[in-house]
Amino acid sequence: MDVLKYNREAWDAQVEQGNMWTMPVTPDEVAAARQGDWEIIVTPDKPVPRDWFPEKIDGSDILGMASGGGQQGPILAALGANVTIFDNSPNQLGQDQMVAEREGLTIHTVQGDMADMHQLEDASFDLVINPVSTLFVPDVRPVWKEAFRVLRPGGALVTGFCNPAIYIFDIAASDDRGELLVKHKLPYSDLHSLTNEERKRFSDRNEPLEYSHTLDDLIGGQLDAGFLLAGFYEDNWHEDGKKEVPLANYMNLFVMTRAIKLK
């Protein structure tokens, strides 16, 4: 299967269906950002700490890696950053373009694979910000290498990802009956861990294929790419999400890291 193509089409469909990760920021949020009142969320609930961003955002070159949807990019552009949004889904990029036109912002959009961002030059960004999206690529290590390549020395990668432990549970049992039933061995993938019938449950809803990866690849892979880990925290669904995702009542499901390119 061509996973890149499949997930591109799935995310295009998710935009049409109104997935929460495709809903762009409002005019009020952009107006507030222009006045210095802003926050960026790349996991469900906790804003990224302010000191994880460049000291001077105005004029900074920032890449939103797999960050389409009109959520992070327009806020950063409203703060004066030179923003490029790179995403696999044309419809997700369209959300950023729509907000840019609506608000008079400049946002450069590029469609492609975050594991191969050959369209972007070496050492061209001060910050790479990556909302939870590495679960949609089969191999995450090339993503970290590409992020390292496009960053300038002293730049940072801010990324969110799922705790891989969540994938050991039977998703159908959790969704349908609220049961936490251990079923899968890690590393997990929708493509190889599920039967065709089980996978049909997700393909019928135009949901993208997911991969758990390992902590060795998610964290060790950043270090092996040349980064220095400089920040770490966990996040979870807000209260409404915890009602829908039983595991969220027992553990934090998301991780955020800040990694620095020293040279």
Residue frames relative to the residue before (quaternion, step in Angstrom):
aa qw qx qy qz dx dy dz
M 1.0000 0.0000 0.0000 0.0000 0.00 0.00 0.00
D 0.3775 -0.6781 0.5807 0.2457 3.56 -1.12 0.73
V 0.2507 -0.8194 0.4996 0.1267 3.57 0.03 1.36
L 0.6214 0.5533 -0.3485 0.4316 3.59 0.97 -0.81
K 0.6806 0.4767 -0.2774 0.4823 3.57 0.92 -0.96
Y 0.6433 0.5292 -0.3279 0.4457 3.57 0.90 -0.92
N 0.7188 0.4446 -0.2632 0.4652 3.59 0.80 -0.98
R 0.5767 0.5614 -0.3798 0.4562 3.59 1.14 -0.54
E 0.6921 0.4652 -0.2755 0.4782 3.56 0.87 -0.95
A 0.6234 0.5418 -0.3391 0.4503 3.58 1.07 -0.74
W 0.6968 0.4561 -0.2820 0.4763 3.60 0.90 -0.88
D 0.5698 0.5519 -0.3869 0.4701 3.59 1.10 -0.52
A 0.6718 0.4862 -0.2893 0.4781 3.58 0.99 -0.85
Q 0.6206 0.5502 -0.3449 0.4396 3.59 1.04 -0.74
V 0.5973 0.5444 -0.3623 0.4643 3.60 1.09 -0.64
E 0.6735 0.4940 -0.2912 0.4664 3.56 0.91 -0.92
Q 0.6999 0.4612 -0.2610 0.4789 3.59 1.11 -0.69
G 0.4898 -0.7039 0.4102 0.3104 3.61 1.23 -0.12
N 0.1396 0.7981 -0.5642 0.1589 3.59 1.04 0.75
M 0.5892 -0.6249 0.3813 0.3420 3.59 -0.98 0.86
W 0.6779 0.4848 -0.2930 0.4685 3.60 1.12 -0.61
T 0.6598 0.4703 -0.3159 0.4937 3.59 1.27 0.15
M 0.5537 0.6323 -0.3840 0.3824 3.58 1.28 -0.05
P 0.3319 -0.7936 0.4727 0.1916 3.62 -0.41 1.17
V 0.6430 -0.5180 0.4044 0.3933 3.53 -1.33 0.35
T 0.5051 -0.6626 0.4784 0.2775 3.54 -1.24 0.56
P 0.6530 -0.4848 0.3881 0.4336 3.60 -1.23 0.22
D 0.6303 0.5391 -0.3430 0.4410 3.60 1.01 -0.74
E 0.6500 0.5129 -0.3206 0.4600 3.61 0.99 -0.78
V 0.6453 0.5014 -0.3194 0.4797 3.57 1.01 -0.76
A 0.6465 0.5203 -0.3195 0.4574 3.58 0.95 -0.87
A 0.6495 0.5122 -0.3149 0.4655 3.58 0.99 -0.83
A 0.6330 0.5327 -0.3290 0.4552 3.58 1.00 -0.81
R 0.6378 0.5319 -0.3259 0.4517 3.57 1.00 -0.78
Q 0.6951 0.4335 -0.2568 0.5129 3.57 1.23 -0.50
G 0.6183 -0.5843 0.3302 0.4090 3.58 1.28 0.15
D 0.5932 0.5330 -0.3683 0.4779 3.60 1.29 0.14
W 0.3159 0.7660 -0.4877 0.2751 3.58 -0.11 1.26
E 0.0117 0.7496 -0.6600 -0.0488 3.49 -1.42 0.21
I 0.2512 -0.7384 0.6092 0.1436 3.53 -1.27 0.57
I 0.0853 -0.7864 0.6112 0.0251 3.57 -0.85 1.01
V 0.0478 -0.8117 0.5820 0.0058 3.57 -0.76 1.02
T 0.6592 0.2928 -0.2774 0.6346 3.55 1.41 0.05
P 0.7496 -0.4696 0.1925 0.4248 3.63 -1.08 0.32
D 0.8565 0.2336 -0.0604 0.4562 3.60 0.82 -0.87
K 0.7741 0.3792 -0.2142 0.4595 3.62 0.61 -1.08
P 0.4098 -0.6846 0.5379 0.2723 3.60 -0.91 0.85
V 0.5430 -0.5878 0.4848 0.3530 3.54 -1.19 0.59
P 0.5135 -0.6542 0.4431 0.3346 3.65 -0.79 0.90
R 0.5739 -0.6215 0.4115 0.3391 3.58 -1.01 0.83
D 0.6960 0.4843 -0.2953 0.4403 3.59 0.98 -0.79
W 0.5332 0.5828 -0.4259 0.4412 3.60 1.26 0.25
F 0.6389 0.4994 -0.3160 0.4926 3.58 1.31 -0.17
P 0.6459 -0.4864 0.3870 0.4431 3.60 -1.21 0.28
E 0.5924 -0.5884 0.4121 0.3647 3.57 -1.07 0.73
K 0.7620 0.1790 -0.1034 0.6137 3.57 1.10 -0.74
I 0.2086 -0.8051 0.5455 0.1035 3.58 -0.27 1.26
D 0.6022 0.5623 -0.3536 0.4428 3.58 1.01 -0.78
G 0.8137 0.1990 -0.1774 0.5165 3.57 -0.62 1.14
S 0.5255 0.6247 -0.4190 0.3974 3.60 1.25 -0.16
D 0.3599 -0.6962 0.5757 0.2331 3.55 -1.21 0.57
I 0.0007 -0.8282 0.5555 -0.0748 3.56 -0.43 1.26
L 0.1932 -0.7638 0.6095 0.0881 3.53 -1.00 0.96
G 0.1954 -0.7228 0.6516 0.1217 3.53 -0.96 0.97
M 0.1410 -0.8249 0.5462 0.0352 3.57 -0.21 1.31
A 0.7999 -0.0733 -0.0354 0.5946 3.57 -0.51 1.26
S 0.4453 0.7159 -0.3892 0.3710 3.51 1.09 0.89
G 0.2927 0.7604 -0.5272 0.2413 3.58 1.10 0.61
G 0.5012 0.6496 -0.4778 0.3138 3.54 -1.26 0.34
G 0.4415 -0.7346 0.4339 0.2777 3.57 1.27 -0.05
Q 0.4965 0.6782 -0.4126 0.3512 3.57 1.11 0.60
Q 0.7884 0.2778 -0.1579 0.5257 3.61 0.61 -1.09
G 0.6540 0.5820 -0.3178 0.3642 3.57 0.84 -1.02
P 0.6991 0.4736 -0.3056 0.4400 3.63 0.73 -0.92
I 0.6185 0.5322 -0.3550 0.4563 3.61 1.03 -0.66
L 0.6775 0.4849 -0.2889 0.4717 3.58 0.91 -0.92
A 0.6366 0.5130 -0.3263 0.4744 3.59 1.05 -0.71
A 0.6397 0.5261 -0.3209 0.4594 3.58 1.04 -0.75
L 0.6550 0.4925 -0.3004 0.4880 3.58 1.24 -0.48
G 0.6247 -0.5816 0.3222 0.4094 3.57 1.29 0.00
A 0.4607 0.6789 -0.4550 0.3463 3.61 1.24 0.13
N 0.4096 -0.6369 0.5853 0.2899 3.52 -1.30 0.43
V 0.0793 -0.8671 0.4909 -0.0300 3.54 -0.07 1.36
T 0.0581 -0.7406 0.6688 0.0301 3.50 -1.09 0.92
I 0.1330 -0.7742 0.6149 0.0695 3.57 -0.87 0.95
F 0.1052 -0.7871 0.6077 0.0005 3.54 -0.74 1.19
D 0.1688 0.7968 -0.5570 0.1624 3.58 -0.67 1.07
N 0.5452 -0.6323 0.4617 0.2996 3.54 -1.25 0.59
S 0.7365 0.4397 -0.2092 0.4695 3.58 1.14 -0.68
P 0.4054 -0.7145 0.5127 0.2497 3.63 -0.63 1.04
N 0.6584 0.5121 -0.3253 0.4455 3.60 0.98 -0.74
Q 0.6188 0.5193 -0.3418 0.4802 3.58 1.10 -0.65
L 0.6385 0.5036 -0.3168 0.4882 3.58 1.00 -0.81
G 0.6092 0.5704 -0.3423 0.4318 3.57 1.08 -0.69
Q 0.6010 0.5538 -0.3610 0.4493 3.58 1.12 -0.57
D 0.6541 0.4909 -0.3095 0.4852 3.59 1.01 -0.78
Q 0.6474 0.5153 -0.3179 0.4629 3.57 0.98 -0.82
M 0.6340 0.5366 -0.3272 0.4506 3.57 1.02 -0.80
V 0.6786 0.4735 -0.2981 0.4759 3.59 0.89 -0.93
A 0.6202 0.5480 -0.3461 0.4420 3.60 0.99 -0.78
E 0.6735 0.4756 -0.2923 0.4845 3.59 0.93 -0.86
R 0.6611 0.5276 -0.3041 0.4383 3.57 0.94 -0.88
E 0.7963 0.3280 -0.1339 0.4904 3.56 0.97 -0.94
G 0.4691 -0.6880 0.4435 0.3315 3.60 1.23 0.00
L 0.4173 0.6964 -0.4672 0.3503 3.55 1.06 0.83
T 0.3327 -0.7049 0.5796 0.2378 3.54 -1.29 0.35
I 0.1175 0.7661 -0.6182 0.1311 3.56 -0.60 1.21
H 0.2501 -0.7581 0.5887 0.1269 3.55 -0.77 1.08
T 0.1036 -0.8094 0.5767 0.0406 3.60 -0.75 0.99
V 0.0652 -0.7794 0.6231 -0.0058 3.54 -1.08 0.89
Q 0.2426 -0.7740 0.5697 0.1325 3.58 -0.82 1.00
G 0.3934 0.7172 -0.5107 0.2647 3.58 -0.86 0.95
D 0.6367 -0.5254 0.4356 0.3589 3.50 -1.46 -0.13
M 0.4075 -0.7417 0.4697 0.2512 3.62 -0.61 1.05
A 0.6115 0.5288 -0.3601 0.4656 3.59 1.23 -0.21
D 0.7700 0.1597 -0.1107 0.6077 3.59 1.31 -0.08
M 0.0632 0.8307 -0.5444 0.0981 3.57 0.29 1.30
H 0.0499 0.8555 -0.5127 0.0523 3.56 0.87 0.98
Q 0.5692 0.6050 -0.3809 0.4060 3.60 1.21 -0.39
L 0.7035 0.4449 -0.2476 0.4958 3.60 1.23 -0.46
E 0.4683 -0.7072 0.4663 0.2513 3.55 -0.97 0.91
D 0.6150 -0.5294 0.4410 0.3834 3.55 -1.28 0.44
A 0.8746 0.0787 -0.0377 0.4770 3.55 -1.26 0.60
S 0.4192 0.7343 -0.4376 0.3060 3.59 0.88 0.93
F 0.7466 0.3556 -0.2119 0.5207 3.62 1.26 -0.04
D 0.4140 -0.6944 0.5400 0.2342 3.53 -1.25 0.63
L 0.7907 0.0777 -0.0164 0.6070 3.57 1.19 -0.56
V 0.1065 -0.7291 0.6704 0.0877 3.53 -1.14 0.76
I 0.0569 -0.7935 0.6059 0.0071 3.57 -0.70 1.09
N 0.0659 -0.8295 0.5503 -0.0689 3.52 -0.69 1.23
P 0.2298 -0.7715 0.5770 0.1380 3.61 -0.30 1.19
V 0.7264 -0.4335 0.2880 0.4488 3.57 -1.25 0.37
S 0.3156 0.7567 -0.5132 0.2539 3.58 -0.33 1.23
T 0.5347 0.6410 -0.4190 0.3573 3.61 1.15 -0.31
L 0.5300 0.6214 -0.4107 0.4054 3.60 1.23 -0.22
F 0.6677 0.5077 -0.3039 0.4517 3.61 1.23 -0.26
V 0.6584 0.4503 -0.3322 0.5033 3.62 1.23 0.19
P 0.5355 -0.6561 0.4229 0.3223 3.63 -0.96 0.79
D 0.7906 0.1459 -0.0474 0.5927 3.59 1.05 -0.78
V 0.2536 -0.8203 0.4979 0.1219 3.59 -0.43 1.20
R 0.5566 0.6494 -0.4029 0.3256 3.63 1.05 -0.53
P 0.6341 0.5121 -0.3582 0.4553 3.65 0.93 -0.64
V 0.5864 0.5761 -0.3704 0.4326 3.60 1.13 -0.58
W 0.6672 0.4881 -0.3053 0.4727 3.59 0.90 -0.90
K 0.6405 0.5240 -0.3296 0.4545 3.60 1.00 -0.77
E 0.6570 0.4977 -0.3074 0.4755 3.57 0.99 -0.78
A 0.6301 0.5213 -0.3364 0.4670 3.61 0.99 -0.78
F 0.6448 0.5162 -0.3143 0.4679 3.57 0.98 -0.86
R 0.6541 0.5418 -0.3138 0.4243 3.58 0.93 -0.90
V 0.7553 0.4158 -0.2317 0.4504 3.59 0.80 -0.97
L 0.5887 0.5734 -0.3722 0.4315 3.61 1.26 -0.18
R 0.4300 -0.6453 0.5629 0.2860 3.53 -1.24 0.55
P 0.6169 -0.5076 0.4231 0.4275 3.61 -1.17 0.36
G 0.7599 0.2960 -0.2647 0.5147 3.54 -0.86 1.03
G 0.5568 0.6124 -0.3852 0.4080 3.57 1.29 -0.19
A 0.3087 -0.7673 0.5435 0.1431 3.55 -1.28 0.35
L 0.2642 -0.6996 0.6419 0.1695 3.50 -1.31 0.59
V 0.0713 -0.7683 0.6361 0.0108 3.56 -0.77 1.11
T 0.0978 0.8331 -0.5287 0.1299 3.56 -0.42 1.21
G 0.1978 -0.7549 0.6130 0.1231 3.53 -1.20 0.64
F 0.0660 0.7975 -0.5980 0.0440 3.56 -1.06 0.69
C 0.5786 -0.5938 0.4389 0.3465 3.55 -1.30 0.34
N 0.4837 -0.5936 0.5457 0.3403 3.54 -1.16 0.58
P 0.4389 -0.7378 0.4315 0.2772 3.64 -0.50 1.07
A 0.5338 0.6502 -0.4080 0.3547 3.61 1.16 -0.45
I 0.5823 0.6093 -0.3870 0.3741 3.59 1.09 -0.54
Y 0.6616 0.5540 -0.3081 0.4005 3.59 1.13 -0.57
I 0.5248 0.6341 -0.4380 0.3615 3.62 1.15 -0.04
F 0.6640 0.5383 -0.2925 0.4287 3.59 1.22 -0.43
D 0.5444 -0.5999 0.4882 0.3246 3.55 -1.23 0.64
I 0.3693 -0.7649 0.4851 0.2078 3.59 -0.46 1.22
A 0.6434 0.5298 -0.3330 0.4409 3.59 0.94 -0.82
A 0.6540 0.5067 -0.3179 0.4630 3.60 0.93 -0.85
S 0.6577 0.5059 -0.3052 0.4673 3.57 1.02 -0.79
D 0.7051 0.4713 -0.2694 0.4562 3.58 0.83 -1.00
D 0.7613 0.4213 -0.2132 0.4444 3.56 0.81 -1.02
R 0.8342 0.1870 -0.0551 0.5159 3.59 0.93 -0.90
G 0.4665 -0.6934 0.4405 0.3279 3.58 1.23 -0.03
E 0.4780 0.6746 -0.4297 0.3631 3.59 1.24 0.45
L 0.2656 -0.7289 0.6064 0.1742 3.55 -1.12 0.70
L 0.0573 0.8175 -0.5577 0.1320 3.52 -0.05 1.39
V 0.3296 -0.7463 0.5432 0.1982 3.59 -0.53 1.18
K 0.0299 0.8365 -0.5414 0.0793 3.56 -0.71 1.10
H 0.8140 0.3184 -0.1241 0.4696 3.59 0.82 -0.99
K 0.3782 -0.6800 0.5847 0.2296 3.50 -1.23 0.67
L 0.3654 -0.7260 0.5406 0.2173 3.58 -1.08 0.75
P 0.5402 -0.1699 -0.8239 -0.0222 1.57 -2.14 1.26
Y 0.3711 -0.7433 0.5341 0.1563 3.52 -1.08 0.91
S 0.0697 0.7573 -0.6483 -0.0373 3.55 -1.29 0.41
D 0.5551 -0.5982 0.4572 0.3535 3.56 -1.11 0.69
L 0.6585 0.5485 -0.3093 0.4121 3.55 1.05 -0.79
H 0.8161 0.2790 -0.1210 0.4914 3.59 0.91 -0.89
S 0.6846 0.5002 -0.2899 0.4439 3.61 1.15 -0.48
L 0.7175 0.4119 -0.2352 0.5100 3.58 1.23 -0.40
T 0.4849 -0.6013 0.5344 0.3431 3.54 -1.24 0.43
N 0.6727 -0.4784 0.3623 0.4328 3.57 -1.26 0.26
E 0.6559 0.5119 -0.3100 0.4600 3.57 1.01 -0.80
E 0.6499 0.5033 -0.3161 0.4737 3.59 0.98 -0.81
R 0.6707 0.4999 -0.3003 0.4583 3.56 0.95 -0.84
K 0.5713 0.6060 -0.3741 0.4079 3.59 1.12 -0.61
R 0.5449 0.6214 -0.3863 0.4095 3.57 1.16 -0.60
F 0.7394 0.3970 -0.2163 0.4988 3.57 1.00 -0.83
S 0.6490 0.5201 -0.3307 0.4460 3.58 0.96 -0.80
D 0.6110 0.5531 -0.3502 0.4450 3.61 1.08 -0.64
R 0.7202 0.3900 -0.2370 0.5225 3.59 1.20 -0.50
N 0.4681 -0.7031 0.4184 0.3339 3.58 1.31 0.30
E 0.3573 0.7295 -0.5059 0.2901 3.57 1.00 0.79
P 0.4908 -0.6822 0.4507 0.3011 3.63 -0.92 0.83
L 0.5609 -0.5778 0.4764 0.3531 3.54 -1.31 0.39
E 0.1761 -0.7985 0.5718 0.0668 3.57 -1.03 0.87
Y 0.1570 -0.7566 0.6312 0.0666 3.52 -1.33 0.60
S 0.4338 -0.7243 0.4702 0.2572 3.60 -0.86 0.91
H 0.1556 -0.7716 0.5744 0.2246 3.59 0.96 -0.98
T 0.4134 -0.6703 0.5444 0.2889 3.56 -1.31 -0.08
L 0.6136 -0.5224 0.4175 0.4198 3.58 -1.23 0.29
D 0.5747 0.5844 -0.3711 0.4363 3.56 1.13 -0.62
D 0.7175 0.4144 -0.2443 0.5038 3.59 1.01 -0.81
L 0.6812 0.5103 -0.2955 0.4339 3.59 0.97 -0.83
I 0.7798 0.2568 -0.1378 0.5541 3.59 0.95 -0.87
G 0.6737 0.4798 -0.2918 0.4803 3.58 0.86 -0.95
G 0.6200 0.5586 -0.3408 0.4330 3.56 1.07 -0.67
Q 0.6198 0.5219 -0.3440 0.4745 3.59 1.08 -0.66
L 0.6619 0.5024 -0.3031 0.4665 3.57 0.95 -0.88
D 0.6690 0.5013 -0.2981 0.4607 3.57 0.95 -0.88
A 0.6220 0.5380 -0.3400 0.4560 3.59 1.17 -0.53
G 0.6433 -0.5378 0.3150 0.4447 3.59 1.27 -0.29
F 0.5251 0.6585 -0.4005 0.3609 3.56 1.28 -0.08
L 0.2845 -0.6790 0.6417 0.2151 3.52 -1.40 0.35
L 0.3575 -0.7399 0.5265 0.2182 3.59 -0.67 1.06
A 0.0512 -0.8448 0.5310 -0.0417 3.57 -0.55 1.21
G 0.8033 0.1054 -0.0730 0.5816 3.61 1.23 -0.08
F 0.0295 0.7970 -0.5980 0.0787 3.56 -1.08 0.77
Y 0.2358 0.7418 -0.6210 0.0926 3.57 -1.09 0.72
E 0.4019 -0.6907 0.5469 0.2497 3.55 -1.32 0.30
D 0.1032 -0.7717 0.6238 0.0683 3.54 -1.25 0.44
N 0.1793 -0.7741 0.6008 0.0875 3.55 -1.30 0.26
W 0.6304 -0.4684 0.4229 0.4521 3.54 -1.30 -0.03
H 0.5121 -0.5936 0.5132 0.3493 3.55 -1.22 0.49
E 0.7768 -0.3998 0.2046 0.4413 3.56 -1.26 0.21
D 0.6540 0.5063 -0.3335 0.4525 3.61 0.89 -0.81
G 0.6515 0.5247 -0.3135 0.4494 3.56 1.01 -0.81
K 0.6238 0.5527 -0.3406 0.4352 3.57 1.08 -0.72
K 0.6112 0.5426 -0.3525 0.4559 3.56 1.14 -0.56
E 0.7175 0.4424 -0.2418 0.4807 3.58 1.10 -0.71
V 0.7543 0.2853 -0.1566 0.5701 3.59 1.16 -0.59
P 0.3174 -0.8081 0.4549 0.1982 3.64 0.06 1.23
L 0.6378 0.5529 -0.3431 0.4121 3.60 0.93 -0.82
A 0.5880 0.6032 -0.3617 0.3994 3.60 1.14 -0.61
N 0.6070 0.5508 -0.3531 0.4511 3.59 1.23 -0.29
Y 0.7398 0.4106 -0.2071 0.4912 3.59 1.26 -0.29
M 0.8083 0.0327 -0.0034 0.5879 3.61 1.15 -0.45
N 0.5191 -0.5844 0.5099 0.3592 3.55 -1.28 0.35
L 0.3248 -0.8021 0.4802 0.1433 3.55 -0.77 1.06
F 0.7716 0.3374 -0.1569 0.5159 3.59 1.19 -0.42
V 0.1976 -0.7611 0.6118 0.0862 3.53 -1.24 0.64
M 0.1207 -0.7604 0.6330 0.0809 3.56 -1.14 0.74
T 0.0187 -0.7886 0.6144 0.0179 3.56 -1.01 0.81
R 0.1858 -0.7173 0.6569 0.1397 3.51 -1.34 0.51
A 0.0287 -0.8086 0.5860 -0.0429 3.56 -0.66 1.14
I 0.2726 -0.7925 0.5363 0.1000 3.57 -0.90 1.04
K 0.2764 -0.7066 0.6249 0.1839 3.54 -1.13 0.75
L 0.2473 -0.8170 0.5043 0.1305 3.58 -0.24 1.24
K 0.8190 -0.0449 0.0547 0.5694 3.58 0.97 -0.75
